[in-house]
Amino acid sequence: MKKFDNPNKITCPRYIDGECIDAECKDTYSEKWTICPFHQGMSLEPSTSRIYDVKIDTLNVSDKMIRRLNEANIKTLFDIMDAGVKGLVEVPYIGYIRANNIYYTTREYIDDNF
């Protein structure tokens, strides 16, 4: 295993509990990398965003739904989590099924990214 100057600064999502879990790049991680050379598009930049800052358009939701949510003053992931399914159902044209889908999509996004 390669030793790092500051193992707490490692931002690779494939580096878990002090060990690289990817056989392709094992022992080659560099703290200077901003993009993984082995997995195209994987950012290694530290994430400083919070759910208060992330707009709902990052979710896989139609533009029409985003517009309706914005009209109801639901603009961030935090707003969706704060409203819950019951609050989302109150938005025009968003029934229980859509509200449930939006809510659980948001929870999954947060679990994966925060």
C-alpha positions as CSV (number, residue, x, y, z in Angstrom):
1,M,0.0,0.0,0.0
2,K,1.3,3.4,-0.9
3,K,1.8,5.9,2.0
4,F,0.3,9.4,1.6
5,D,1.4,12.6,3.2
6,N,-2.1,13.3,4.5
7,P,-4.4,10.3,4.1
8,N,-7.4,12.4,5.3
9,K,-7.1,14.5,2.1
10,I,-7.8,11.6,-0.3
11,T,-11.0,12.4,-2.2
12,C,-11.2,9.3,-4.4
13,P,-14.6,7.6,-4.0
14,R,-12.8,4.3,-4.5
15,Y,-10.5,4.8,-1.5
16,I,-12.4,3.5,1.6
17,D,-11.1,3.0,5.1
18,G,-7.5,3.7,4.1
19,E,-7.4,1.3,1.2
20,C,-8.0,1.5,-2.5
21,I,-10.8,-0.9,-3.6
22,D,-10.1,-0.6,-7.3
23,A,-7.7,-3.1,-8.8
24,E,-7.1,-1.0,-11.8
25,C,-5.6,2.0,-10.0
26,K,-4.4,0.4,-6.8
27,D,-1.3,2.0,-5.3
28,T,-1.1,4.8,-7.9
29,Y,-3.2,7.5,-6.4
30,S,-1.8,11.0,-6.4
31,E,-3.0,13.8,-4.1
32,K,-2.3,16.2,-7.0
33,W,-4.8,14.6,-9.4
34,T,-8.1,16.4,-9.9
35,I,-9.6,13.9,-12.3
36,C,-9.0,10.2,-12.2
37,P,-6.9,9.0,-15.1
38,F,-8.4,5.5,-14.9
39,H,-12.1,6.3,-14.8
40,Q,-13.1,9.0,-17.3
41,G,-15.0,11.9,-15.8
42,M,-14.6,10.9,-12.2
43,S,-13.7,14.0,-10.2
44,L,-11.3,13.7,-7.3
45,E,-11.9,17.3,-6.2
46,P,-13.1,17.6,-2.6
47,S,-16.8,18.3,-2.4
48,T,-17.7,21.3,-0.3
49,S,-21.3,21.6,-1.4
50,R,-24.2,21.0,1.0
51,I,-27.7,20.0,0.4
52,Y,-28.7,23.6,1.2
53,D,-26.7,24.7,-1.9
54,V,-27.6,22.0,-4.5
55,K,-30.4,23.1,-6.8
56,I,-33.1,20.6,-7.7
57,D,-32.1,20.7,-11.4
58,T,-29.2,18.3,-10.6
59,L,-31.8,15.6,-10.2
60,N,-33.2,13.6,-13.1
61,V,-36.5,15.5,-13.1
62,S,-38.3,17.1,-16.0
63,D,-38.1,20.8,-16.6
64,K,-41.8,21.1,-16.1
65,M,-41.5,19.5,-12.6
66,I,-38.6,21.7,-11.7
67,R,-40.6,24.8,-12.7
68,R,-43.6,23.6,-10.6
69,L,-41.4,22.9,-7.6
70,N,-39.7,26.3,-8.0
71,E,-43.1,28.0,-8.1
72,A,-43.8,26.3,-4.8
73,N,-40.6,27.7,-3.4
74,I,-38.8,24.3,-3.5
75,K,-35.5,25.1,-5.0
76,T,-32.8,23.0,-3.3
77,L,-32.4,19.4,-2.2
78,F,-32.9,20.6,1.4
79,D,-36.2,22.1,0.4
80,I,-37.4,18.7,-1.0
81,M,-36.2,16.8,2.2
82,D,-37.8,19.5,4.4
83,A,-41.1,19.3,2.5
84,G,-41.2,15.5,2.5
85,V,-43.7,13.5,0.5
86,K,-46.7,15.3,2.1
87,G,-45.3,18.7,1.2
88,L,-44.5,17.7,-2.4
89,V,-48.1,16.3,-2.9
90,E,-49.4,19.8,-2.2
91,V,-47.6,21.2,-5.3
92,P,-50.0,21.4,-8.3
93,Y,-49.8,18.4,-10.7
94,I,-47.6,16.4,-8.3
95,G,-49.5,13.5,-7.0
96,Y,-48.4,10.9,-4.4
97,I,-46.5,8.7,-6.9
98,R,-44.5,11.6,-8.4
99,A,-43.9,13.1,-4.9
100,N,-42.6,9.7,-3.7
101,N,-40.3,9.4,-6.7
102,I,-38.9,12.9,-6.3
103,Y,-38.4,12.4,-2.6
104,Y,-36.6,9.1,-2.9
105,T,-34.6,10.2,-5.9
106,T,-33.4,13.1,-3.7
107,R,-32.5,10.8,-0.8
108,E,-30.6,8.5,-3.1
109,Y,-28.7,11.5,-4.6
110,I,-27.8,12.7,-1.1
111,D,-26.7,9.2,0.1
112,D,-24.5,8.9,-3.0
113,N,-22.9,12.3,-2.9
114,F,-22.8,13.5,0.7
